[in-house]
Amino acid sequence: MADPIYIYSDGACSGNPGPGGWAAVIILPEGHVRELGGGERPTTNNRMEMLAAIAALSAVRERPEPVKLYTDSGLMINGIKGWIHGWRHNGWMTSAGHPVVNRDLWERLDALASERKGRLAWGHVKGHAGHEINERCDVIAVAFSKSEKISLYDGPAVGCGYSLLEPGPEHMSGGANAPKKKRSSSKKGGFYLSYVDGRVERHVTWDECKARVHGVPNVKFKKVSSPEEEREVLKSWGAV
């Protein structure tokens, strides 16, 4: 199975409605990071959350790889994974008989998700829980909402300036939206880091790490026992 494209998206709005901004970080399998961002006036936070995901999915529309999209918008997760089926069936009316808010964006998001034909998975992260890419998205979205200048990165993963580790259990929202399989940084005995083609991954067991690095040239891997040690290792590798 091909390595996935990872997308992180976020939206921000001052006033709701008010000036808003959206942001996305796309991590491509070949070790390339691309940041996207934009803004609207006036708008709402929900529209910005959705527009961020739409922009990112549109940017990788022609890519065949599966996509994992992380967002801190519970509404968007619940809408695209559940509610939207009833809305379509009811002619884009809610169960209470009201028109679906932001139907234009829901239809665009639904079309993009349908095009991937099962090759799109959604992850629900907690906002402001310390995950570096989610925090970076927030910085970009807020900057656009305030019409502040901000540089958007588009280049090798090793130069993006933040860790590319996937969210751990401490970053994920609970309930039905949480992934079944969680990687834990607090597991007794530590965990393993691997650095292959500009992308870092975290592994609970040595067998997982070995499967990724065995026989691959110019890779790096190491066992660490704490988040602090992890950060030091990633700095020494030039991965943060």
Residue frames as a rotation matrix with the C-alpha (Angstrom) as fourth column:
MET 1
0.576 0.817 0.000 0.00
0.817 -0.576 0.000 0.00
0.000 0.000 -1.000 0.00
ALA 2
-0.019 -0.594 0.804 1.32
0.520 -0.693 -0.499 3.45
0.854 0.409 0.322 -0.91
ASP 3
-0.680 -0.259 -0.685 2.45
0.723 -0.391 -0.570 5.80
-0.120 -0.883 0.454 1.83
PRO 4
0.340 0.938 0.069 -0.33
0.940 -0.335 -0.068 8.29
-0.041 0.088 -0.995 2.59
ILE 5
-0.436 -0.252 0.864 -0.50
0.264 -0.954 -0.145 12.03
0.860 0.165 0.482 2.17
TYR 6
-0.263 0.326 -0.908 -1.03
0.958 -0.022 -0.285 13.71
-0.113 -0.945 -0.306 5.54
ILE 7
-0.302 0.254 0.919 -3.12
0.264 -0.904 0.337 16.86
0.916 0.344 0.206 5.78
TYR 8
-0.442 0.211 -0.872 -3.70
0.863 -0.166 -0.477 19.07
-0.245 -0.963 -0.109 8.81
SER 9
-0.400 0.376 0.836 -6.29
0.443 -0.719 0.535 21.84
0.803 0.584 0.121 8.57
ASP 10
-0.410 0.260 -0.874 -7.68
0.842 -0.261 -0.473 24.59
-0.351 -0.930 -0.112 10.77
GLY 11
-0.030 0.440 0.898 -9.82
0.597 -0.712 0.369 27.71
0.802 0.547 -0.241 10.68
ALA 12
-0.609 -0.154 -0.778 -10.04
0.744 -0.452 -0.492 30.88
-0.276 -0.878 0.390 12.74
CYS 13
-0.069 0.635 0.769 -12.55
0.595 -0.593 0.542 33.70
0.800 0.495 -0.337 12.99
SER 14
-0.913 -0.214 -0.347 -12.77
0.405 -0.568 -0.717 36.88
-0.044 -0.795 0.605 15.06
GLY 15
-0.696 0.714 -0.077 -16.36
-0.682 -0.691 -0.238 37.64
-0.223 -0.113 0.968 15.96
ASN 16
-0.969 0.213 0.127 -17.99
0.238 0.944 0.230 34.62
-0.071 0.253 -0.965 14.29
PRO 17
0.624 -0.285 0.728 -19.19
0.769 0.057 -0.637 36.12
0.141 0.957 0.255 11.99
GLY 18
0.732 -0.488 -0.475 -16.22
-0.223 -0.831 0.510 38.34
-0.643 -0.267 -0.717 11.40
PRO 19
0.370 -0.688 -0.625 -12.86
-0.898 -0.092 -0.430 38.36
0.238 0.720 -0.652 9.64
GLY 20
0.784 -0.006 0.620 -11.60
-0.268 0.899 0.346 34.81
-0.560 -0.438 0.704 9.26
GLY 21
-0.011 -0.832 -0.555 -8.67
-0.999 0.030 -0.024 32.76
0.037 0.554 -0.832 8.07
TRP 22
0.942 0.260 0.214 -7.98
-0.266 0.964 -0.004 29.17
-0.207 -0.053 0.977 7.12
ALA 23
0.013 -0.993 -0.117 -4.82
-0.994 -0.025 0.102 27.07
-0.104 0.115 -0.988 6.94
ALA 24
0.978 0.179 0.107 -3.58
-0.171 0.982 -0.080 23.65
-0.120 0.060 0.991 5.92
VAL 25
-0.077 -0.997 0.021 -0.30
-0.890 0.078 0.448 21.77
-0.449 0.016 -0.894 6.05
ILE 26
0.910 0.320 -0.264 0.21
-0.413 0.758 -0.505 19.03
0.038 0.569 0.822 3.45
ILE 27
-0.043 -0.919 0.391 2.93
-0.728 0.297 0.618 16.40
-0.684 -0.258 -0.682 3.95
LEU 28
0.625 0.247 -0.740 3.66
-0.758 0.417 -0.502 14.44
0.185 0.875 0.448 0.79
PRO 29
0.962 -0.184 0.201 5.17
0.100 0.924 0.368 10.91
-0.254 -0.334 0.908 0.84
GLU 30
0.525 -0.808 0.266 8.32
0.609 0.139 -0.781 12.06
0.594 0.572 0.566 -0.97
GLY 31
-0.053 -0.565 -0.823 9.24
0.976 -0.203 0.077 14.25
-0.210 -0.800 0.563 2.03
HIS 32
-0.762 -0.107 0.638 7.82
0.351 -0.896 0.270 17.58
0.543 0.430 0.721 0.88
VAL 33
-0.312 0.641 -0.701 5.80
0.827 -0.180 -0.532 19.98
-0.468 -0.746 -0.475 3.03
ARG 34
-0.693 0.170 0.700 3.44
0.392 -0.726 0.564 22.59
0.605 0.666 0.437 1.63
GLU 35
-0.608 0.490 -0.625 1.57
0.542 -0.320 -0.777 25.17
-0.580 -0.811 -0.071 3.69
LEU 36
-0.477 0.559 0.678 -1.65
0.593 -0.364 0.718 26.79
0.649 0.745 -0.158 2.43
GLY 37
-0.506 0.366 -0.781 -3.65
0.684 -0.381 -0.622 29.69
-0.525 -0.849 -0.057 3.81
GLY 38
-0.649 0.351 0.675 -6.25
0.378 -0.621 0.686 32.31
0.660 0.701 0.271 3.00
GLY 39
-0.795 0.384 -0.470 -8.99
0.368 -0.311 -0.876 34.46
-0.483 -0.869 0.106 4.46
GLU 40
-0.368 0.756 0.541 -12.46
0.649 -0.207 0.732 35.91
0.665 0.620 -0.415 3.96
ARG 41
-0.882 0.164 -0.443 -14.46
0.244 -0.645 -0.724 38.87
-0.404 -0.746 0.529 5.30
PRO 42
-0.136 0.030 0.990 -17.01
-0.979 0.149 -0.139 38.42
-0.152 -0.988 0.009 6.75
THR 43
-0.172 0.061 -0.983 -17.22
-0.371 0.921 0.122 34.70
0.913 0.386 -0.135 7.47
THR 44
0.736 0.387 0.555 -17.65
-0.663 0.249 0.706 32.16
0.134 -0.888 0.440 10.25
ASN 45
-0.162 -0.830 0.534 -15.31
-0.863 0.381 0.331 29.74
-0.478 -0.407 -0.778 11.98
ASN 46
0.221 0.304 0.927 -17.11
0.037 0.947 -0.319 26.72
-0.975 0.105 0.198 10.54
ARG 47
0.991 0.128 -0.050 -16.73
-0.037 -0.103 -0.994 28.01
-0.132 0.986 -0.098 6.98
MET 48
0.365 -0.927 -0.090 -13.02
-0.920 -0.343 -0.191 28.55
0.146 0.152 -0.978 7.55
GLU 49
-0.148 -0.370 0.917 -12.59
-0.547 0.803 0.236 25.03
-0.824 -0.467 -0.322 8.96
MET 50
0.530 0.465 0.709 -14.32
0.281 0.693 -0.664 23.56
-0.800 0.551 0.237 5.93
LEU 51
0.953 -0.179 -0.246 -12.58
-0.302 -0.468 -0.831 25.77
0.034 0.865 -0.500 3.39
ALA 52
0.069 -0.974 0.217 -9.18
-0.937 0.011 0.350 24.70
-0.343 -0.227 -0.911 4.77
ALA 53
-0.157 -0.075 0.985 -10.00
-0.051 0.996 0.068 21.03
-0.986 -0.040 -0.160 4.17
ILE 54
0.804 0.523 0.282 -11.46
0.274 0.093 -0.957 21.79
-0.527 0.847 -0.068 0.74
ALA 55
0.720 -0.586 -0.371 -8.37
-0.694 -0.622 -0.364 23.74
-0.017 0.520 -0.854 -0.34
ALA 56
-0.211 -0.861 0.462 -5.99
-0.796 0.425 0.430 21.01
-0.567 -0.278 -0.776 0.84
LEU 57
0.019 0.286 0.958 -7.93
0.225 0.932 -0.283 18.16
-0.974 0.221 -0.047 -0.76
SER 58
0.946 0.311 -0.091 -8.18
0.011 -0.312 -0.950 20.16
-0.324 0.898 -0.299 -3.98
ALA 59
0.407 -0.874 -0.266 -4.40
-0.890 -0.444 0.098 20.64
-0.204 0.197 -0.959 -3.95
VAL 60
-0.645 -0.641 0.416 -3.80
-0.548 0.768 0.332 16.87
-0.532 -0.014 -0.847 -3.96
ARG 61
0.332 0.943 -0.010 -6.75
-0.658 0.224 -0.719 16.01
-0.676 0.245 0.695 -6.17
GLU 62
0.632 -0.118 -0.766 -4.62
-0.694 0.355 -0.627 14.45
0.346 0.928 0.142 -8.89
ARG 63
-0.491 -0.848 0.198 -2.47
-0.845 0.408 -0.347 12.42
0.213 -0.337 -0.917 -6.49
PRO 64
0.059 0.558 -0.828 -3.32
-0.360 0.785 0.504 8.70
0.931 0.268 0.247 -6.24
GLU 65
-0.792 -0.477 -0.380 -2.11
0.129 0.479 -0.868 8.11
0.596 -0.737 -0.318 -2.68
PRO 66
0.215 0.826 -0.522 -4.51
0.822 0.136 0.553 7.65
0.527 -0.548 -0.650 0.24
VAL 67
-0.334 -0.236 0.913 -5.03
-0.139 -0.945 -0.295 10.74
0.932 -0.225 0.283 2.40
LYS 68
-0.065 0.301 -0.951 -5.22
0.969 0.246 0.012 11.09
0.238 -0.921 -0.308 6.19
LEU 69
-0.232 0.080 0.969 -6.74
0.110 -0.988 0.108 14.43
0.967 0.132 0.220 7.14
TYR 70
-0.394 0.031 -0.919 -6.53
0.915 0.104 -0.389 15.72
0.083 -0.994 -0.069 10.71
THR 71
-0.290 0.363 0.885 -8.82
0.029 -0.921 0.388 18.52
0.957 0.138 0.257 11.90
ASP 72
-0.964 0.015 -0.265 -9.91
0.265 0.022 -0.964 19.87
-0.009 -1.000 -0.025 15.28
SER 73
-0.577 0.815 -0.050 -13.43
-0.809 -0.562 0.172 20.61
0.112 0.139 0.984 13.96
GLY 74
-0.791 0.362 0.494 -15.85
0.042 0.837 -0.546 18.16
-0.611 -0.411 -0.677 15.50
LEU 75
0.212 0.916 -0.341 -18.65
-0.366 -0.249 -0.897 19.58
-0.906 0.315 0.282 13.38
MET 76
0.096 -0.220 -0.971 -16.79
-0.995 -0.031 -0.092 18.85
-0.010 0.975 -0.221 10.16
ILE 77
-0.898 -0.439 0.018 -15.89
-0.439 0.896 -0.066 15.32
0.013 -0.067 -0.998 11.28
ASN 78
-0.542 0.760 0.358 -19.47
0.132 0.498 -0.857 14.52
-0.830 -0.418 -0.370 12.31
GLY 79
0.253 0.678 -0.691 -20.91
-0.584 -0.462 -0.667 16.18
-0.771 0.572 0.279 9.24
ILE 80
-0.051 -0.342 -0.938 -18.79
-0.991 0.136 0.004 14.49
0.127 0.930 -0.346 6.58
LYS 81
-0.915 -0.371 -0.159 -18.80
-0.347 0.924 -0.161 11.06
0.207 -0.092 -0.974 8.26
GLY 82
-0.782 0.621 -0.045 -22.43
0.534 0.632 -0.562 10.92
-0.321 -0.463 -0.826 9.31
TRP 83
-0.184 0.815 -0.550 -24.91
0.147 -0.530 -0.835 13.77
-0.972 -0.234 -0.022 9.03
ILE 84
-0.563 -0.110 -0.819 -24.30
-0.654 -0.546 0.523 14.45
-0.505 0.830 0.236 5.34
HIS 85
-0.974 0.224 0.035 -25.95
0.206 0.812 0.546 11.19
0.093 0.539 -0.837 4.29
GLY 86
-0.236 0.933 -0.270 -29.24
0.857 0.069 -0.511 12.28
-0.458 -0.352 -0.816 5.86
TRP 87
-0.182 0.125 -0.975 -28.93
-0.139 -0.985 -0.100 15.79
-0.974 0.117 0.196 4.49
ARG 88
-0.888 -0.183 -0.423 -28.59
-0.434 0.026 0.901 14.52
-0.154 0.983 -0.102 0.93
HIS 89
-0.790 0.614 0.000 -31.51
0.602 0.775 0.191 12.15
0.117 0.151 -0.982 1.40
ASN 90
0.015 0.826 -0.564 -33.69
0.835 -0.321 -0.447 14.97
-0.550 -0.464 -0.694 2.76
GLY 91
0.467 0.170 0.868 -32.86
0.771 -0.559 -0.305 17.43
0.434 0.811 -0.392 -0.02
TRP 92
-0.530 -0.817 0.229 -30.29
0.521 -0.526 -0.673 19.28
0.670 -0.237 0.704 2.09
MET 93
0.276 0.608 0.744 -32.68
-0.521 -0.556 0.648 19.85
0.808 -0.567 0.164 4.97
THR 94
-0.783 -0.536 0.316 -31.82
-0.529 0.307 -0.791 19.03
0.327 -0.786 -0.524 8.59
SER 95
-0.707 0.521 -0.477 -33.89
0.587 0.810 0.015 16.64
0.394 -0.270 -0.879 10.69
ALA 96
-0.482 0.516 -0.708 -35.56
0.502 -0.499 -0.706 19.73
-0.718 -0.696 -0.019 12.16
GLY 97
0.383 0.704 0.598 -36.65
0.880 -0.081 -0.469 20.85
-0.282 0.705 -0.651 8.70
HIS 98
0.678 -0.227 -0.699 -34.18
-0.165 -0.974 0.156 23.73
-0.716 0.010 -0.698 8.31
PRO 99
0.894 -0.424 -0.148 -31.85
-0.131 0.067 -0.989 24.30
0.429 0.903 0.005 5.34
VAL 100
0.566 -0.770 -0.294 -28.35
0.816 0.474 0.331 22.97
-0.115 -0.427 0.897 5.97
VAL 101
0.843 -0.353 -0.406 -26.00
-0.250 -0.925 0.285 25.83
-0.476 -0.138 -0.868 6.85
ASN 102
-0.081 -0.940 -0.331 -22.99
-0.762 -0.156 0.628 26.12
-0.642 0.303 -0.704 4.51
ARG 103
0.664 0.422 0.617 -24.52
0.032 0.809 -0.587 23.73
-0.747 0.409 0.524 2.00
ASP 104
0.877 -0.337 -0.343 -22.22
-0.436 -0.255 -0.863 25.09
0.203 0.906 -0.371 -0.74
LEU 105
-0.089 -0.979 0.181 -19.13
-0.978 0.052 -0.203 24.02
0.189 -0.195 -0.962 1.17
TRP 106
-0.018 0.149 0.989 -20.59
-0.505 0.852 -0.137 20.70
-0.863 -0.502 0.060 2.31
GLU 107
0.909 0.393 0.142 -21.30
-0.068 0.474 -0.878 19.81
-0.412 0.788 0.458 -1.32
ARG 108
0.555 -0.782 -0.284 -17.76
-0.673 -0.221 -0.706 20.70
0.490 0.583 -0.649 -2.36
LEU 109
-0.292 -0.671 0.681 -16.26
-0.939 0.337 -0.071 18.73
-0.182 -0.660 -0.729 0.53
ASP 110
0.327 0.520 0.789 -18.52
-0.337 0.844 -0.417 15.76
-0.883 -0.129 0.451 -0.16
ALA 111
0.964 0.031 -0.266 -17.51
-0.267 0.189 -0.945 15.73
0.021 0.982 0.190 -3.83
LEU 112
0.147 -0.987 -0.059 -13.81
-0.859 -0.098 -0.503 15.77
0.491 0.125 -0.862 -3.00
ALA 113
-0.294 -0.213 0.932 -14.20
-0.784 0.611 -0.108 13.01
-0.547 -0.763 -0.346 -0.42
SER 114
0.638 0.636 0.434 -16.24
-0.252 0.706 -0.662 10.88
-0.728 0.313 0.611 -2.83
GLU 115
0.727 -0.405 -0.555 -13.60
-0.625 -0.054 -0.778 11.20
0.285 0.913 -0.293 -5.54
ARG 116
-0.283 -0.933 0.221 -11.06
-0.945 0.233 -0.228 9.42
0.162 -0.273 -0.948 -3.36
LYS 117
0.400 0.562 -0.724 -13.34
-0.567 0.772 0.287 6.36
0.720 0.296 0.628 -3.16
GLY 118
0.965 0.074 -0.252 -12.40
0.144 0.654 0.743 5.13
0.219 -0.753 0.620 0.31
ARG 119
0.127 -0.990 -0.057 -8.85
0.836 0.138 -0.531 6.50
0.533 0.020 0.846 0.19
LEU 120
-0.291 -0.157 0.944 -9.60
-0.250 -0.940 -0.233 9.32
0.924 -0.304 0.234 2.67
ALA 121
0.040 0.236 -0.971 -9.47
0.859 0.488 0.154 8.86
0.510 -0.840 -0.184 6.44
TRP 122
0.315 0.189 0.930 -10.38
-0.159 -0.956 0.248 11.51
0.936 -0.226 -0.271 8.99
GLY 123
-0.277 -0.437 -0.856 -8.65
0.827 0.344 -0.444 12.15
0.489 -0.831 0.266 12.32
HIS 124
0.640 0.592 0.490 -10.08
0.207 -0.747 0.632 14.37
0.740 -0.303 -0.601 15.06
VAL 125
-0.413 -0.839 -0.355 -7.40
0.706 -0.049 -0.706 16.18
0.575 -0.542 0.613 17.07
LYS 126
0.487 0.484 -0.727 -7.97
0.841 -0.486 0.239 18.44
-0.238 -0.727 -0.643 20.05
GLY 127
0.561 -0.260 0.786 -7.30
0.297 -0.823 -0.484 22.10
0.773 0.505 -0.384 19.37
HIS 128
0.274 -0.553 0.787 -4.40
-0.688 -0.684 -0.241 23.70
0.672 -0.476 -0.568 21.26
ALA 129
0.985 0.065 0.162 -3.29
-0.157 0.733 0.662 20.35
-0.076 -0.677 0.732 22.70
GLY 130
0.370 -0.928 0.038 0.37
-0.480 -0.156 0.863 20.89
-0.795 -0.337 -0.504 21.81
HIS 131
0.347 -0.276 0.896 0.60
0.709 0.703 -0.058 19.05
-0.614 0.656 0.440 18.49
GLU 132
-0.404 -0.689 -0.602 3.07
0.256 -0.717 0.649 21.12
-0.878 0.108 0.466 16.48
ILE 133
-0.898 0.075 0.434 1.43
0.425 -0.110 0.898 20.90
0.115 0.991 0.066 13.05
ASN 134
0.128 0.991 -0.043 -2.02
0.937 -0.107 0.332 21.68
0.325 -0.083 -0.942 14.44
GLU 135
0.316 -0.095 -0.944 -0.52
0.592 -0.758 0.275 24.66
-0.742 -0.645 -0.183 16.25
ARG 136
-0.775 -0.625 -0.089 1.20
0.279 -0.466 0.839 25.80
-0.566 0.626 0.536 13.06
CYS 137
-0.492 0.690 0.531 -2.13
0.751 0.027 0.660 25.68
0.441 0.723 -0.532 11.23
ASP 138
0.459 0.681 -0.570 -3.66
0.880 -0.439 0.184 27.83
-0.124 -0.586 -0.801 13.95
VAL 139
-0.190 -0.629 -0.754 -0.87
0.390 -0.753 0.530 30.41
-0.901 -0.193 0.388 13.61
ILE 140
-0.931 -0.169 0.323 -1.40
0.355 -0.216 0.910 30.63
-0.084 0.962 0.261 9.85
ALA 141
-0.166 0.960 0.224 -5.20
0.865 0.032 0.501 30.84
0.474 0.276 -0.836 10.11
VAL 142
0.428 0.293 -0.855 -5.10
0.766 -0.620 0.170 33.54
-0.480 -0.728 -0.490 12.78
ALA 143
-0.564 -0.713 -0.417 -2.58
0.323 -0.655 0.683 35.56
-0.760 0.250 0.600 10.74
PHE 144
-0.835 0.297 0.463 -4.87
0.447 -0.122 0.886 35.53
0.320 0.947 -0.031 7.72
SER 145
0.180 0.954 -0.239 -7.87
0.947 -0.103 0.304 36.44
0.265 -0.281 -0.922 9.87
LYS 146
0.449 -0.102 -0.888 -5.96
0.514 -0.783 0.350 39.51
-0.731 -0.613 -0.299 11.06
SER 147
0.967 -0.096 0.235 -4.56
0.180 -0.390 -0.903 40.34
0.178 0.916 -0.360 7.59
GLU 148
0.532 -0.846 0.047 -1.05
-0.517 -0.280 0.809 39.88
-0.671 -0.454 -0.586 8.92
LYS 149
0.403 -0.486 -0.776 1.80
-0.801 0.223 -0.556 38.90
0.444 0.845 -0.299 6.63
ILE 150
0.359 -0.323 0.876 3.03
-0.518 0.711 0.475 35.36
-0.776 -0.625 0.088 7.11
SER 151
-0.340 -0.577 -0.743 5.39
-0.940 0.239 0.244 33.23
0.037 0.781 -0.623 5.03
LEU 152
0.731 0.596 0.332 3.99
-0.570 0.801 -0.183 29.91
-0.376 -0.055 0.925 3.85
TYR 153
-0.271 -0.918 0.289 6.53
-0.620 0.396 0.678 27.11
-0.737 0.004 -0.676 3.61
ASP 154
0.899 0.424 -0.113 6.82
-0.363 0.576 -0.732 24.98
-0.245 0.699 0.672 0.48
GLY 155
0.149 -0.929 -0.339 9.89
-0.865 0.044 -0.500 22.75
0.480 0.367 -0.797 0.47
PRO 156
-0.317 -0.368 -0.874 11.70
-0.039 0.926 -0.375 19.73
0.948 -0.085 -0.308 1.96
ALA 157
0.669 0.665 -0.332 10.27
0.252 0.217 0.943 18.35
0.699 -0.715 -0.022 5.17
VAL 158
0.111 -0.713 -0.692 13.58
0.978 0.202 -0.051 18.73
0.177 -0.672 0.720 6.98
GLY 159
-0.824 -0.505 0.258 13.38
0.477 -0.863 -0.165 22.51
0.306 -0.012 0.952 6.62
CYS 160
0.005 0.938 0.346 9.80
0.434 -0.314 0.844 23.16
0.901 0.146 -0.409 7.72
GLY 161
-0.558 -0.355 0.750 10.76
-0.395 -0.681 -0.616 23.98
0.730 -0.640 0.239 11.31
TYR 162
-0.011 0.571 0.821 8.41
-0.991 0.102 -0.084 21.68
-0.131 -0.815 0.565 13.21
SER 163
-0.753 -0.260 0.604 8.03
-0.321 0.947 0.007 18.00
-0.574 -0.189 -0.797 14.05
LEU 164
-0.384 0.604 -0.698 6.11
-0.844 0.077 0.531 15.89
0.375 0.793 0.480 11.55
LEU 165
-0.997 0.070 -0.024 5.13
0.074 0.884 -0.461 13.18
-0.011 -0.462 -0.887 14.03
GLU 166
-0.299 0.954 -0.023 1.49
0.174 0.078 0.982 12.14
0.938 0.289 -0.190 13.85
PRO 167
0.023 0.391 0.920 -0.73
-0.831 -0.504 0.235 13.07
0.556 -0.770 0.313 16.80
GLY 168
-0.882 -0.262 -0.392 -0.36
0.022 0.808 -0.589 10.84
0.471 -0.528 -0.707 19.85
PRO 169
-0.190 0.873 -0.450 -3.26
0.829 0.389 0.403 9.89
0.526 -0.296 -0.797 22.16
GLU 170
-0.357 0.014 -0.934 -2.71
0.743 -0.602 -0.292 13.07
-0.566 -0.798 0.205 24.17
HIS 171
-0.898 -0.025 -0.439 -3.65
-0.206 -0.858 0.470 15.08
-0.388 0.512 0.766 21.08
MET 172
-0.823 0.557 -0.108 -6.70
0.135 0.376 0.917 13.11
0.551 0.740 -0.385 19.97
SER 173
-0.348 0.816 0.461 -10.33
-0.923 -0.384 -0.017 13.77
0.163 -0.432 0.887 20.81
GLY 174
-0.856 0.007 0.517 -12.08
-0.238 0.882 -0.406 10.88
-0.459 -0.471 -0.753 22.52
GLY 175
0.109 0.992 0.064 -15.26
-0.515 0.111 -0.850 9.03
-0.850 0.059 0.523 21.76
ALA 176
0.635 0.288 0.717 -16.19
0.327 0.740 -0.587 7.40
-0.700 0.608 0.376 18.49
ASN 177
0.964 -0.243 -0.108 -13.94
-0.220 -0.501 -0.837 9.72
0.149 0.830 -0.537 16.50
ALA 178
0.269 -0.920 0.284 -10.74
-0.822 -0.066 0.566 8.57
-0.502 -0.386 -0.774 18.20
PRO 179
0.054 -0.307 -0.950 -8.63
-0.801 0.555 -0.225 6.09
0.596 0.773 -0.216 16.23
LYS 180
0.923 0.337 -0.185 -8.71
-0.195 0.825 0.530 2.48
0.331 -0.453 0.828 17.34
LYS 181
0.469 -0.839 -0.275 -4.95
0.843 0.518 -0.143 2.16
0.263 -0.165 0.951 17.36
LYS 182
0.965 -0.137 0.224 -3.03
-0.196 -0.944 0.266 4.65
0.175 -0.300 -0.938 19.46
ARG 183
0.177 -0.967 -0.182 0.67
0.534 0.249 -0.808 5.25
0.827 0.045 0.561 19.73
SER 184
0.961 0.238 -0.141 1.79
0.229 -0.399 0.888 6.14
0.155 -0.886 -0.437 23.19
SER 185
0.211 -0.914 0.347 4.82
-0.178 -0.385 -0.905 8.18
0.961 0.129 -0.244 24.15
SER 186
0.074 -0.136 0.988 4.36
-0.980 -0.195 0.047 7.22
0.187 -0.971 -0.148 27.80
LYS 187
0.847 0.216 -0.486 4.61
-0.212 0.975 0.064 3.46
0.488 0.048 0.872 27.25
LYS 188
0.718 -0.586 0.375 6.94
-0.371 0.133 0.919 1.92
-0.588 -0.799 -0.122 29.79
GLY 189
0.201 -0.761 0.617 10.36
0.573 0.602 0.556 1.35
-0.794 0.241 0.557 28.33
GLY 190
-0.414 -0.371 -0.831 10.10
-0.285 -0.815 0.505 4.17
-0.864 0.446 0.232 25.79
PHE 191
0.732 0.592 0.338 9.38
0.202 0.285 -0.937 4.10
-0.651 0.754 0.089 22.07
TYR 192
-0.235 -0.844 0.482 11.26
0.711 0.189 0.678 4.26
-0.663 0.502 0.556 18.79
LEU 193
0.490 0.270 -0.829 11.79
-0.323 -0.827 -0.460 7.03
-0.809 0.494 -0.318 16.24
SER 194
-0.069 -0.530 0.845 12.66
0.802 0.474 0.363 6.49
-0.593 0.703 0.393 12.61
TYR 195
0.260 0.026 -0.965 13.67
-0.325 -0.939 -0.113 9.09
-0.909 0.343 -0.235 10.03
VAL 196
-0.346 -0.263 0.900 13.27
0.645 0.630 0.432 8.00
-0.681 0.731 -0.048 6.41
ASP 197
-0.442 0.111 0.890 13.22
0.837 -0.307 0.454 10.24
0.323 0.945 0.043 3.33
GLY 198
-0.816 -0.005 0.577 12.60
-0.055 -0.995 -0.086 13.37
0.575 -0.101 0.812 5.38
ARG 199
0.168 0.955 0.246 9.70
-0.545 -0.118 0.830 11.96
0.822 -0.273 0.500 7.39
VAL 200
-0.828 -0.416 0.376 9.69
-0.517 0.307 -0.799 10.99
0.216 -0.856 -0.469 11.06
GLU 201
0.230 0.892 -0.388 7.50
-0.336 0.447 0.829 8.23
0.913 -0.060 0.403 12.47
ARG 202
-0.322 -0.214 0.922 6.98
-0.946 0.052 -0.319 7.00
0.020 -0.975 -0.219 16.02
HIS 203
-0.015 0.255 -0.967 6.86
-0.317 0.916 0.246 3.23
0.948 0.310 0.067 16.78
VAL 204
0.655 0.334 0.678 5.71
-0.741 0.112 0.662 1.46
0.145 -0.936 0.321 19.91
THR 205
0.775 -0.351 0.526 7.82
0.061 0.870 0.490 -1.65
-0.630 -0.347 0.695 19.24
TRP 206
-0.228 -0.941 -0.249 11.23
-0.425 -0.134 0.895 -2.35
-0.876 0.310 -0.370 17.73
ASP 207
-0.412 0.103 0.905 9.65
0.640 0.740 0.207 -4.67
-0.648 0.665 -0.371 15.17
GLU 208
0.705 0.704 0.086 7.57
0.588 -0.514 -0.625 -1.76
-0.395 0.491 -0.776 13.80
CYS 209
0.582 -0.571 -0.579 10.67
-0.480 -0.816 0.322 0.44
-0.656 0.091 -0.749 13.59
LYS 210
-0.404 -0.807 0.431 12.80
-0.141 0.520 0.842 -2.31
-0.904 0.279 -0.324 12.06
ALA 211
0.071 0.522 0.850 10.20
0.797 0.483 -0.363 -2.98
-0.600 0.703 -0.382 9.37
ARG 212
0.934 0.327 -0.147 10.50
0.200 -0.816 -0.542 0.63
-0.297 0.476 -0.828 8.24
VAL 213
0.579 -0.763 -0.286 14.27
-0.715 -0.644 0.272 1.07
-0.391 0.047 -0.919 8.33
HIS 214
0.176 -0.577 0.797 15.64
0.034 0.813 0.581 -2.36
-0.984 -0.076 0.163 7.45
GLY 215
-0.081 -0.361 0.929 17.60
0.872 0.426 0.242 -2.29
-0.483 0.830 0.280 4.23
VAL 216
0.819 0.388 0.423 16.90
0.542 -0.763 -0.352 1.40
0.186 0.517 -0.835 3.56
PRO 217
-0.187 -0.980 0.073 20.00
0.898 -0.201 -0.392 3.55
0.399 -0.007 0.917 3.04
ASN 218
-0.782 -0.327 0.530 20.68
0.182 -0.934 -0.307 6.79
0.596 -0.144 0.790 4.92
VAL 219
0.375 0.926 0.041 18.01
0.149 -0.104 0.983 6.30
0.915 -0.362 -0.177 7.57
LYS 220
-0.727 -0.513 0.455 18.13
-0.380 -0.251 -0.890 7.20
0.572 -0.820 -0.012 11.24
PHE 221
0.397 0.856 -0.331 16.44
-0.030 0.372 0.928 5.49
0.918 -0.358 0.173 14.16
LYS 222
-0.756 -0.630 0.178 16.67
-0.164 -0.081 -0.983 5.59
0.633 -0.773 -0.042 17.92
LYS 223
0.073 0.728 -0.682 14.86
0.768 0.395 0.504 4.51
0.636 -0.560 -0.530 21.05
VAL 224
-0.644 -0.201 0.738 13.80
-0.224 -0.873 -0.433 7.36
0.732 -0.444 0.517 23.36
SER 225
-0.585 0.347 -0.733 12.16
0.742 0.594 -0.311 7.34
0.328 -0.726 -0.605 26.77
SER 226
-0.130 0.545 -0.828 10.50
0.656 -0.579 -0.484 10.75
-0.744 -0.606 -0.282 27.07
PRO 227
0.788 0.463 0.405 9.09
0.612 -0.517 -0.599 13.65
-0.068 0.720 -0.691 25.03
GLU 228
0.747 -0.572 -0.339 12.12
-0.414 -0.799 0.436 15.71
-0.520 -0.185 -0.834 26.03
GLU 229
-0.235 -0.852 0.468 14.54
-0.041 0.490 0.871 13.10
-0.971 0.186 -0.150 24.71
GLU 230
0.226 0.417 0.880 12.44
0.859 0.340 -0.382 12.81
-0.459 0.843 -0.282 21.55
ARG 231
0.978 0.181 -0.100 12.77
0.126 -0.907 -0.403 16.54
-0.163 0.381 -0.910 20.90
GLU 232
0.325 -0.932 -0.157 16.54
-0.549 -0.322 0.771 16.45
-0.770 -0.165 -0.617 21.39
VAL 233
-0.282 -0.392 0.876 16.90
0.408 0.777 0.479 13.54
-0.868 0.492 -0.059 18.97
LEU 234
0.530 0.565 0.632 14.75
0.814 -0.129 -0.567 15.26
-0.238 0.815 -0.528 16.34
LYS 235
0.878 -0.291 -0.379 16.83
-0.289 -0.955 0.063 18.42
-0.380 0.054 -0.923 16.70
SER 236
-0.072 -0.978 0.198 20.06
-0.350 0.210 0.913 16.45
-0.934 -0.004 -0.357 16.21
TRP 237
-0.249 0.054 0.967 18.56
0.729 0.668 0.151 14.93
-0.638 0.742 -0.206 13.04
GLY 238
-0.951 -0.063 -0.303 17.46
-0.106 -0.854 0.510 18.32
-0.291 0.517 0.805 11.74
ALA 239
-0.660 0.748 0.063 13.84
0.602 0.477 0.640 17.16
0.449 0.461 -0.766 11.76
VAL 240
0.341 0.766 -0.545 12.40
0.922 -0.385 0.036 20.06
-0.183 -0.515 -0.837 13.81
